[in-house]
Amino acid sequence: MPGNGLLRDARIYSEYLPKAKELIFTPEKRHLHLLWDAFDRSPLSLSVNFAFPFRRMIACQLFSTCGKNFCAEGDMRFNFGQNLTVGGDDVFINRGLFIDTKAGVTLGNAVGIGDFVRIFTHSHGEANHEERTYAPVTIEPMRRSTPTQ
C-alpha cells in the first residue's frame, strides 16, 4: 500500500507470537485478520443473515481452504488463518472459539464446535515457556458404529 497510513503500518498480535517469523503475513492476510476482528466488534455482526455469509467470504480468502456452508458465530479467534484448513463442508463454529493454529488445524466435513472451545497446537513446560512442542490438530466428525446383534 503506497504512502504512509495507519492501515499500512498496522500489525496484529499474531505477528509477535512464536512462529511469526516462519508464518509470515502478507499485507492482504494482515488486513483480512484486522477486518475479521473489527467486524465482530461492530453491531452489524449481530445480523446473522449478513454475518454468516460475510465471515464465510473472509474465511475463503484468509484460511488455507474453506469448504461449502462454513458458518461461524461471533468472536471466533485464531492466530494464523493461513494454517487453518476448513477442508470439509458444513462446518459450524459456535461463538467464542479460540484456535491456536501455529502448527496447523484441519476441520473435516460436518464438524461442529461448541461455545467457548479452546484448541491448542502447542504445549510447554512450566519451568520454561520458551521451549515449546508443536503438533497439528485434525478434527473429524464422530463415526457412528453400527450395533452388533
C-alpha positions in Angstrom: 0.0 0.0 0.0 1.7 3.2 -1.1 2.2 6.2 1.2 2.0 6.4 5.0 -1.0 5.3 6.8 -2.5 3.6 9.8 -3.7 0.6 7.9 -0.4 0.0 6.1 1.6 0.2 9.3 -0.9 -1.8 11.5 0.4 -5.0 12.9 -1.6 -7.8 14.5 -1.0 -9.6 17.8 -0.1 -12.8 16.0 2.9 -11.1 14.4 4.6 -11.0 17.9 4.0 -14.7 18.7 6.4 -17.6 18.4 6.4 -18.9 14.8 5.6 -15.5 13.4 8.9 -15.3 11.6 8.0 -18.6 9.9 4.3 -17.9 9.2 4.7 -14.5 7.6 1.6 -12.4 6.9 1.2 -10.8 3.5 -0.4 -7.3 3.7 -3.6 -8.8 2.3 -3.8 -11.5 5.0 -2.9 -9.0 7.7 -5.8 -6.7 6.6 -8.2 -9.7 6.4 -7.3 -10.6 10.0 -8.0 -7.0 11.0 -11.3 -7.0 9.2 -12.3 -10.3 10.8 -11.7 -8.9 14.3 -13.1 -5.5 13.6 -16.3 -6.9 12.1 -17.0 -8.9 15.4 -16.9 -5.6 17.3 -19.5 -3.9 15.0 -23.3 -4.0 15.5 -23.6 -5.5 12.0 -22.1 -8.7 13.3 -25.3 -9.4 15.2 -27.3 -9.7 12.0 -26.9 -13.4 11.3 -28.2 -13.2 7.7 -25.3 -10.8 6.9 -22.7 -12.1 9.4 -22.5 -15.7 8.3 -22.0 -15.0 4.6 -19.6 -12.1 5.4 -17.4 -14.3 7.6 -17.6 -17.1 5.0 -16.4 -14.7 2.3 -13.4 -13.6 4.5 -12.6 -17.2 5.5 -12.4 -18.2 1.9 -9.6 -15.6 1.4 -7.9 -15.9 4.8 -7.9 -19.7 5.6 -5.8 -22.3 3.8 -9.1 -23.7 2.4 -12.7 -23.2 3.4 -15.4 -25.7 2.4 -19.0 -25.0 1.4 -21.6 -23.8 4.0 -19.0 -22.7 6.6 -20.8 -20.8 9.4 -19.0 -19.1 12.2 -20.8 -17.3 15.1 -19.1 -14.2 16.6 -15.9 -14.0 18.5 -14.0 -16.8 16.7 -10.3 -16.1 17.2 -7.3 -17.7 15.5 -3.7 -16.5 15.3 -2.6 -17.8 11.8 -5.5 -18.1 9.4 -3.2 -19.4 6.7 -2.7 -22.5 8.9 -6.4 -23.2 9.3 -7.9 -25.7 6.9 -11.7 -26.0 6.8 -11.4 -28.8 4.4 -14.8 -30.1 4.9 -18.3 -28.8 4.0 -21.0 -27.9 6.5 -18.7 -26.8 9.3 -20.4 -24.9 12.1 -18.5 -22.9 14.7 -20.3 -21.6 17.8 -19.3 -18.3 19.5 -16.2 -17.7 21.5 -13.9 -20.3 19.8 -10.2 -19.8 20.1 -7.9 -21.9 17.8 -4.1 -21.7 18.2 -3.1 -22.5 14.6 0.7 -22.3 14.9 1.2 -26.0 13.9 -1.9 -26.2 11.7 -5.6 -27.2 12.4 -7.8 -29.1 10.0 -11.6 -29.3 10.3 -13.3 -32.1 8.3 -16.8 -32.5 6.9 -19.8 -31.7 9.1 -17.7 -30.7 12.1 -19.5 -28.7 14.8 -17.6 -26.9 17.6 -19.3 -25.8 20.8 -19.3 -22.4 22.6 -16.0 -21.1 24.0 -13.9 -24.1 23.0 -10.1 -23.7 23.0 -7.9 -25.7 20.6 -4.1 -25.7 21.0 -1.4 -27.0 18.7 1.5 -26.4 21.2 2.5 -27.2 24.7 5.3 -26.1 27.0 6.5 -26.9 30.5 6.1 -24.7 33.5 9.8 -24.3 34.0 10.5 -22.8 30.6 7.7 -21.3 28.4 10.2 -20.7 25.6 10.7 -24.5 25.0 7.6 -25.5 23.0 6.4 -28.6 21.3 4.1 -28.2 18.3 1.8 -30.7 16.6 -1.0 -30.3 14.1 -4.6 -31.0 15.1 -7.3 -32.6 13.0 -10.9 -32.7 14.0 -13.2 -35.1 12.1 -16.9 -36.0 12.9 -17.6 -38.9 15.1 -18.2 -42.1 13.2 -21.3 -43.9 14.2 -20.8 -47.5 14.8 -23.5 -50.0 13.9 -24.7 -52.1 16.8 -23.9 -55.8 16.6 -26.7 -58.2 17.2 
